Amino acid sequence: MTLSKSKGAAGLALLLLCAANFLDAMDVSTIGVALPAIQAELGMEATSLQWAVSAYVLGYGGFLLLGGRVADVFGHRRVFLWSLAIFAAASIAGGFVDSGPTLIAARLIKGIAAAFTAPAALALLLSVFGITNAAAAGWQAFATWGSLAASLALILLFLAVEARHADPMVPLGMFRRAKLRHANAIAALFQGAYVGFQFLATLYYQNVLGWSAFTTGFCFALGGVFVMFLAPRFATLAQNRGATGLMAVGVGLQAFSYIFWVTALGHVDPILLVLFSQIPLGLGYALTYPSVQVAALSDVEDDKSGLASGLLFASFQIGGGIVLAAASAVFGAAPHFGWDPYVAGIAFVALLAVAITLLAAAGPRTSAARTPAYQAAE
């Protein structure tokens, strides 16, 4: 194969794999602007509406570790193609649902398929490029505390089995890697804060201001533009200068955006509210998202890249589901205390983002990541 053909194949692979990861991530965001229409069309209660989002992110996050390990064992390309096909089939089926439960089921299947697609795609990218271095029931209800207790028991059982198994799905030694551990924590929390903000802001723009789904989606498009054009440049900067400082600055900008939204709500024109909150939010996301990936994968061997990718994406999705549930609980409980639900919910997100900024700044201070030479795909 000539050098030009090799570069052309690599470019095509980059386009396809990035498109697949874009679809995985976009599926969390795009449903947000359709939530009011879904609620009206399918007759879903407001307290169950969050499951249209949570089913996807929980299926995504819950199976990412398995997805990463399966990709390493059975082949990244094979797992990527099969899971992408299932994702497409579930997407088509989701367009024909006629009830809330069937929509949630379709979203869950899509999330599980994405959990196998994402780590396989990122691992494939690692073989092509210098990237390796790169709540309504209440707390007293059985359904609430019972599920939490069951989750804790399953986590402890998982750790016990993995510690004793000769060939564990997740070697526990992975969690002794300081940069990977810190990046996963930041990924879970900052993504959770963003998903919580997006959920509540979407409902406010449509239910309170009366904006259409298209207008609401356009409000969030500005942040996406920042990520599209600036994230690759910040990834290079994180590789050359280190990722910890960029993570702290990125999450700090997001915290500023949430604080501005809460304090300016009702005092400035809604258009200005969107504009001046989305600029720091988009810039902050463009800084943080590539930085956590560079930090997480900077000291991971090639044969563990799928597992490390699964851990990272699991952190993104599980964090999104947990923080969204917490923000939704604050939103639902706020009227009982005489608080504005939107202010209370996003104030919670803002306080969390401040804490995340401090956690990001306290991360490991290491030298810049070594960038490996270009490696063509097999």
Secondary structure per residue as TSV (DSSP state, phi and psi in degrees):
chain	resnum	aa	ss	phi	psi
A	1	M	-	360.0	131.3
A	2	T	-	-74.4	163.9
A	3	L	H	-62.4	-39.5
A	4	S	H	-65.5	-41.2
A	5	K	H	-65.6	-39.0
A	6	S	H	-62.3	-43.3
A	7	K	H	-66.8	-37.1
A	8	G	H	-64.7	-42.3
A	9	A	H	-64.6	-40.1
A	10	A	H	-64.3	-40.1
A	11	G	H	-64.6	-40.5
A	12	L	H	-65.4	-41.6
A	13	A	H	-61.1	-42.5
A	14	L	H	-60.0	-43.7
A	15	L	H	-62.3	-47.4
A	16	L	H	-67.7	-43.6
A	17	L	H	-70.1	-38.0
A	18	C	H	-67.1	-36.6
A	19	A	H	-63.0	-40.7
A	20	A	H	-64.9	-44.4
A	21	N	H	-65.8	-34.0
A	22	F	H	-62.3	-42.5
A	23	L	H	-63.7	-41.6
A	24	D	H	-59.6	-46.6
A	25	A	H	-72.9	-40.4
A	26	M	H	-63.3	-30.4
A	27	D	H	-63.6	-25.6
A	28	V	H	-73.9	-39.2
A	29	S	H	-81.6	-41.5
A	30	T	H	-67.4	-30.4
A	31	I	H	-69.4	-21.1
A	32	G	H	-59.0	-44.7
A	33	V	H	-71.4	-16.2
A	34	A	T	-96.7	0.7
A	35	L	H	-58.7	-47.6
A	36	P	H	-60.6	-40.0
A	37	A	H	-66.0	-39.8
A	38	I	H	-62.7	-42.8
A	39	Q	H	-60.9	-42.5
A	40	A	H	-72.9	-41.9
A	41	E	H	-70.3	-41.3
A	42	L	H	-100.5	-2.4
A	43	G	T	65.7	36.9
A	44	M	-	-84.4	141.0
A	45	E	-	-69.3	152.4
A	46	A	H	-61.1	-34.3
A	47	T	H	-71.8	-22.5
A	48	S	H	-99.0	-7.4
A	49	L	H	-64.0	-32.6
A	50	Q	T	-61.3	-21.9
A	51	W	H	-69.3	-19.3
A	52	A	H	-63.4	-29.4
A	53	V	H	-91.2	-47.7
A	54	S	H	-65.2	-34.6
A	55	A	H	-58.7	-39.3
A	56	Y	H	-69.8	-50.5
A	57	V	H	-69.8	-31.7
A	58	L	H	-73.4	-40.1
A	59	G	H	-63.6	-40.0
A	60	Y	H	-62.1	-56.0
A	61	G	H	-68.1	-37.3
A	62	G	H	-68.0	-25.1
A	63	F	H	-112.0	5.4
A	64	L	H	-66.7	-39.3
A	65	L	H	-61.5	-46.7
A	66	L	H	-62.3	-41.4
A	67	G	H	-60.3	-43.1
A	68	G	H	-64.1	-42.3
A	69	R	H	-68.6	-42.0
A	70	V	H	-61.8	-39.2
A	71	A	H	-62.7	-39.2
A	72	D	H	-67.4	-36.6
A	73	V	H	-81.3	-45.2
A	74	F	H	-99.9	-3.8
A	75	G	-	108.8	128.0
A	76	H	H	-64.5	-42.1
A	77	R	H	-67.1	-44.0
A	78	R	H	-62.9	-46.7
A	79	V	H	-64.8	-39.4
A	80	F	H	-60.8	-46.9
A	81	L	H	-67.4	-44.3
A	82	W	H	-65.6	-44.0
A	83	S	H	-69.3	-33.7
A	84	L	H	-65.4	-37.3
A	85	A	H	-65.2	-41.5
A	86	I	H	-65.8	-39.8
A	87	F	H	-58.9	-44.6
A	88	A	H	-64.2	-42.7
A	89	A	H	-63.6	-42.2
A	90	A	H	-66.6	-33.9
A	91	S	H	-64.5	-43.7
A	92	I	H	-64.6	-43.7
A	93	A	H	-63.0	-35.7
A	94	G	H	-63.1	-23.2
A	95	G	T	-76.0	-9.8
A	96	F	T	-115.1	11.3
A	97	V	-	-70.7	154.7
A	98	D	-	-130.2	14.2
A	99	S	S	-154.3	159.7
A	100	G	H	-60.0	-48.4
A	101	P	H	-59.4	-38.9
A	102	T	H	-70.8	-33.4
A	103	L	H	-63.8	-44.8
A	104	I	H	-62.9	-39.9
A	105	A	H	-63.5	-43.6
A	106	A	H	-63.5	-39.3
A	107	R	H	-65.6	-38.3
A	108	L	H	-63.3	-44.6
A	109	I	H	-62.6	-41.1
A	110	K	H	-61.7	-42.4
A	111	G	H	-62.9	-41.5
A	112	I	H	-64.6	-42.9
A	113	A	H	-62.4	-41.0
A	114	A	H	-63.9	-31.1
A	115	A	H	-64.0	-25.8
A	116	F	H	-90.7	-29.0
A	117	T	H	-71.8	-46.5
A	118	A	H	-62.5	-53.3
A	119	P	H	-66.4	-34.4
A	120	A	H	-64.5	-40.5
A	121	A	H	-65.3	-44.8
A	122	L	H	-66.4	-38.9
A	123	A	H	-64.4	-37.1
A	124	L	H	-64.2	-39.2
A	125	L	H	-62.4	-36.3
A	126	L	H	-63.2	-28.5
A	127	S	H	-83.8	-10.1
A	128	V	H	-102.9	-35.9
A	129	F	S	-131.4	173.0
A	130	G	T	-65.8	42.8
A	131	I	T	-96.7	-22.2
A	132	T	S	-51.8	-34.0
A	133	N	-	-93.9	-18.7
A	134	A	-	-39.6	360.0
A	135	A	-	360.0	97.5
A	136	A	-	-96.3	-30.7
A	137	A	S	-72.3	-26.9
A	138	G	-	95.4	160.1
A	139	W	T	-73.2	-20.4
A	140	Q	T	-87.3	-9.5
A	141	A	S	-72.4	146.7
A	142	F	H	-60.5	-38.7
A	143	A	H	-60.8	-28.8
A	144	T	H	-80.5	-62.1
A	145	W	H	-73.5	-26.9
A	146	G	H	-66.1	-42.8
A	147	S	H	-67.9	-35.4
A	148	L	H	-66.5	-42.4
A	149	A	H	-64.1	-41.3
A	150	A	H	-64.2	-38.5
A	151	S	H	-63.5	-44.1
A	152	L	H	-62.3	-42.1
A	153	A	H	-63.7	-40.9
A	154	L	H	-67.2	-36.9
A	155	I	H	-63.7	-46.0
A	156	L	H	-63.9	-39.9
A	157	L	H	-64.6	-41.8
A	158	F	H	-58.9	-47.0
A	159	L	H	-63.4	-40.0
A	160	A	H	-64.7	-43.2
A	161	V	H	-67.1	-45.1
A	162	E	H	-63.6	-35.4
A	163	A	H	-67.9	-26.9
A	164	R	H	-102.5	-14.4
A	165	H	-	-77.9	141.6
A	166	A	S	-67.6	-32.8
A	167	D	S	-131.4	75.8
A	168	P	-	-69.4	149.6
A	169	M	S	-64.3	-40.1
A	170	V	S	-126.8	95.9
A	171	P	-	-57.5	126.3
A	172	L	G	-65.0	-17.4
A	173	G	G	-61.7	-21.2
A	174	M	G	-59.6	-31.3
A	175	F	G	-80.2	-4.1
A	176	R	G	-88.3	-3.2
A	177	R	-	-82.1	111.0
A	178	A	H	-60.4	-44.5
A	179	K	H	-67.1	-39.8
A	180	L	H	-65.8	-43.5
A	181	R	H	-63.5	-45.0
A	182	H	H	-66.4	-42.2
A	183	A	H	-63.7	-39.8
A	184	N	H	-63.8	-40.5
A	185	A	H	-63.9	-45.0
A	186	I	H	-65.0	-41.6
A	187	A	H	-59.2	-46.3
A	188	A	H	-62.6	-44.7
A	189	L	H	-77.6	-43.6
A	190	F	H	-71.2	-36.0
A	191	Q	H	-67.9	-38.8
A	192	G	H	-61.5	-42.9
A	193	A	H	-62.4	-40.4
A	194	Y	H	-67.2	-44.3
A	195	V	H	-63.0	-40.6
A	196	G	H	-62.4	-43.5
A	197	F	H	-63.4	-46.0
A	198	Q	H	-61.9	-40.3
A	199	F	H	-61.4	-49.3
A	200	L	H	-72.2	-40.9
A	201	A	H	-65.0	-37.0
A	202	T	H	-61.5	-46.1
A	203	L	H	-62.6	-38.5
A	204	Y	I	-65.6	-47.0
A	205	Y	I	-61.8	-35.6
A	206	Q	I	-92.9	-44.4
A	207	N	I	-81.6	-30.8
A	208	V	I	-97.6	-49.9
A	209	L	S	-84.0	-16.7
A	210	G	-	76.7	21.1
A	211	W	-	-74.6	155.9
A	212	S	-	-78.9	167.8
A	213	A	H	-62.3	-37.7
A	214	F	H	-64.4	-45.7
A	215	T	H	-62.4	-42.6
A	216	T	H	-63.5	-43.9
A	217	G	H	-61.6	-37.6
A	218	F	H	-64.9	-30.4
A	219	C	H	-61.4	-36.3
A	220	F	H	-88.1	-8.0
A	221	A	H	-67.5	-29.7
A	222	L	H	-61.3	-42.5
A	223	G	H	-62.3	-37.8
A	224	G	H	-64.2	-34.4
A	225	V	H	-63.9	-41.4
A	226	F	H	-58.8	-46.5
A	227	V	H	-64.0	-42.7
A	228	M	H	-60.3	-44.5
A	229	F	H	-95.1	-25.7
A	230	L	H	-103.9	-26.9
A	231	A	H	-57.6	-43.6
A	232	P	H	-60.0	-36.5
A	233	R	H	-70.3	-39.3
A	234	F	H	-69.7	-29.8
A	235	A	H	-63.2	-43.3
A	236	T	H	-62.8	-41.6
A	237	L	H	-63.7	-39.6
A	238	A	H	-65.7	-37.1
A	239	Q	H	-65.6	-38.3
A	240	N	H	-86.2	-31.9
A	241	R	H	-113.3	-9.5
A	242	G	-	101.1	148.7
A	243	A	S	-97.5	-20.4
A	244	T	H	-61.4	-47.8
A	245	G	H	-63.5	-40.0
A	246	L	H	-65.4	-38.8
A	247	M	H	-59.9	-46.2
A	248	A	H	-62.7	-43.8
A	249	V	H	-65.2	-42.1
A	250	G	H	-62.8	-48.0
A	251	V	H	-68.1	-33.4
A	252	G	H	-62.1	-39.8
A	253	L	H	-64.7	-38.7
A	254	Q	H	-64.7	-42.4
A	255	A	H	-59.7	-42.3
A	256	F	H	-59.7	-40.7
A	257	S	H	-62.6	-45.1
A	258	Y	H	-65.6	-40.8
A	259	I	H	-64.2	-42.9
A	260	F	H	-61.1	-43.5
A	261	W	H	-59.6	-44.7
A	262	V	H	-67.8	-46.4
A	263	T	H	-73.6	-28.4
A	264	A	H	-90.6	-12.2
A	265	L	T	-59.0	123.5
A	266	G	T	86.3	-6.7
A	267	H	T	-113.0	-14.6
A	268	V	S	-129.5	163.0
A	269	D	-	-59.8	138.1
A	270	P	H	-55.3	-34.3
A	271	I	H	-64.3	-43.0
A	272	L	H	-67.8	-34.8
A	273	L	H	-58.8	-46.2
A	274	V	H	-66.0	-47.6
A	275	L	H	-61.2	-50.2
A	276	F	H	-81.1	-8.6
A	277	S	H	-95.2	-33.9
A	278	Q	H	-74.6	-28.7
A	279	I	H	-63.6	-56.0
A	280	P	H	-67.7	-30.4
A	281	L	H	-66.5	-46.9
A	282	G	H	-65.6	-41.7
A	283	L	H	-64.7	-40.6
A	284	G	H	-65.5	-40.0
A	285	Y	H	-66.2	-40.3
A	286	A	H	-63.7	-28.4
A	287	L	H	-78.0	-44.6
A	288	T	H	-77.1	-44.4
A	289	Y	H	-59.0	-51.3
A	290	P	H	-70.6	-28.3
A	291	S	H	-65.8	-41.0
A	292	V	H	-68.0	-32.2
A	293	Q	H	-69.6	-42.0
A	294	V	H	-62.8	-44.3
A	295	A	H	-64.9	-41.6
A	296	A	H	-67.8	-36.2
A	297	L	H	-103.3	5.3
A	298	S	T	-70.5	-25.4
A	299	D	T	-126.7	33.4
A	300	V	-	-107.3	133.2
A	301	E	-	-69.9	159.3
A	302	D	G	-59.1	-38.3
A	303	D	G	-76.3	-3.4
A	304	K	G	-117.0	8.6
A	305	S	H	-66.3	-37.5
A	306	G	H	-63.9	-43.6
A	307	L	H	-64.8	-44.0
A	308	A	H	-63.1	-39.0
A	309	S	H	-63.4	-41.5
A	310	G	H	-61.7	-42.0
A	311	L	H	-60.4	-43.8
A	312	L	H	-65.7	-48.8
A	313	F	H	-69.5	-29.8
A	314	A	H	-62.7	-40.1
A	315	S	H	-61.8	-44.4
A	316	F	H	-56.5	-50.4
A	317	Q	H	-78.2	-40.1
A	318	I	H	-65.9	-41.5
A	319	G	H	-60.1	-41.1
A	320	G	H	-60.9	-43.0
A	321	G	H	-66.9	-42.4
A	322	I	H	-69.6	-48.7
A	323	V	H	-67.7	-36.2
A	324	L	H	-59.7	-43.3
A	325	A	H	-63.0	-40.5
A	326	A	H	-66.0	-44.9
A	327	A	H	-64.0	-38.6
A	328	S	H	-65.0	-37.4
A	329	A	H	-64.7	-42.5
A	330	V	H	-63.2	-42.8
A	331	F	H	-59.1	-43.9
A	332	G	H	-72.3	-32.0
A	333	A	H	-85.4	-20.2
A	334	A	G	-55.4	-44.8
A	335	P	G	-60.4	-27.9
A	336	H	G	-67.3	-20.4
A	337	F	G	-105.8	8.1
A	338	G	T	78.8	18.5
A	339	W	-	-99.6	151.8
A	340	D	-	-69.2	124.6
A	341	P	H	-63.6	-36.4
A	342	Y	H	-70.8	-41.3
A	343	V	H	-64.1	-44.6
A	344	A	H	-64.2	-45.1
A	345	G	H	-63.3	-45.6
A	346	I	H	-80.5	-24.5
A	347	A	H	-62.7	-39.4
A	348	F	H	-60.0	-44.7
A	349	V	H	-62.9	-40.5
A	350	A	H	-64.8	-43.7
A	351	L	H	-63.2	-39.6
A	352	L	H	-63.1	-41.3
A	353	A	H	-64.6	-34.7
A	354	V	H	-62.8	-44.5
A	355	A	H	-63.2	-38.1
A	356	I	H	-64.8	-37.8
A	357	T	H	-59.5	-44.3
A	358	L	H	-64.9	-41.0
A	359	L	H	-64.7	-40.8
A	360	A	H	-63.7	-41.7
A	361	A	H	-66.9	-24.0
A	362	A	T	-88.4	11.3
A	363	G	S	-71.3	173.1
A	364	P	-	-63.4	133.0
A	365	R	-	-96.4	101.1
A	366	T	-	-122.7	166.5
A	367	S	-	-68.9	163.6
A	368	A	-	-59.9	148.4
A	369	A	-	-67.7	143.4
A	370	R	-	-78.3	130.7
A	371	T	-	-96.1	118.1
A	372	P	-	-74.2	163.8
A	373	A	-	-68.6	157.1
A	374	Y	-	-60.8	136.9
A	375	Q	-	-128.6	123.8
A	376	A	-	-72.1	153.0
A	377	A	-	-70.2	150.8
A	378	E	-	-70.0	360.0
